């Protein structure tokens, strides 16, 4: 079951390279915590998932798209120079001068203009999969063309590959970002992805920056440092886990958790009507997945994740909590743990970015930059309405 990755824009291509490099490095490492047979099965599963072979050389199952050749050429060169794996499918298109930070240009102009070329590249990569699991789309939501084109392509993947998973890994902008219209770009991207993506996997730049500064003690933090942290987090989650039947496996959903804000089951309190004896919790979850790798994973105490207070009143821990364990460690780490959560943690950053965008929109600031490319004010209002509903639904868990 293979995944085709779509790397979009400068952010998506730089992170995509680090992800593939982390996945390949991990697949090649020799781990002493599992048997040789198990390690060989793990390596075979890794390669089939994200790589294919041409003339004995691993080729990333990826399509690279950007508006200028510089970043694409750089990551193509880095992959080739590694002498271990390469890229194959890529496309670069010229953009209109002055449109670099405009979401509307990517969605309404660039996407339709180059739809056939990009979708043909994706189709070629899909045809080289024995069995397609889905698509992994890496993109930023703050910039212009990458996020606008990302929303456009995700919709078309939804239409053309309705049975395949579409997961978007999105980079949340810094709170003090340099793109003045980043809040517009973000709310337009999120509202469109909400309709067409099966899952949004979110990383906040500010949070990753703190990890680099406080946990890794990096003094001069670069985007390369941030991207490597992201890549190792993603790699530890996406690599296969070992089942009790004795084979490494994935699920149709690579993360195996429920991403939807579902209505309550019959007979249970409706959203917003919590039981009087249920205490308000700081971060109610719909679903939590814990992935443990390496030494002593079988001895880990995970009872804390089974506390009903962590979850909604209409979804118990047995339904909402999943754990995967494998002695096969990830990369150079003796042991590692990853938590993937669908919870209220997302409410504050989403509410903040919607509020900032609304304050700009109320004064009609920069709206003309979007209307000239076909995004009318009604489109903004639809995005605000949808995302405010999402915020309300999560607050009422």
Secondary structure, DSSP 8 states (H G I E B T S, - for coil): -EEEEEEEHHHHHHHHHHHHHHHHHHHH---TTS-HHHHHHHHHHHHHHHEEEETTEEEESEEEEESSHHHHHHHHHHHHHTTSEE--EEEE----TT-TT-HHIIIIIIHHHHHHHHHHHHHHHHHT-SSEEEEEEEEESSSSHHHHHHHHHHHHHHHH-TTSEEEEEEEE--TT-S-TTHHHHHHHHHHHHHHH-SEEEEEEHHHHHHIIIIIS--SS--HHHHHHHHHHHHHHHHS-EE-TTSSEE--SSTT-S--------TTS--TT---TTS---TT-EEEEEEEEEETTGGG---GGGG-GGGB-TTS-HHHHEEEEEESS--TT-SEEEEEEEEETHHHHHHHHHHHHHHHHHHTTTTTHHHHTTT--HHHHHHHHHHHHHHHHHHHT-
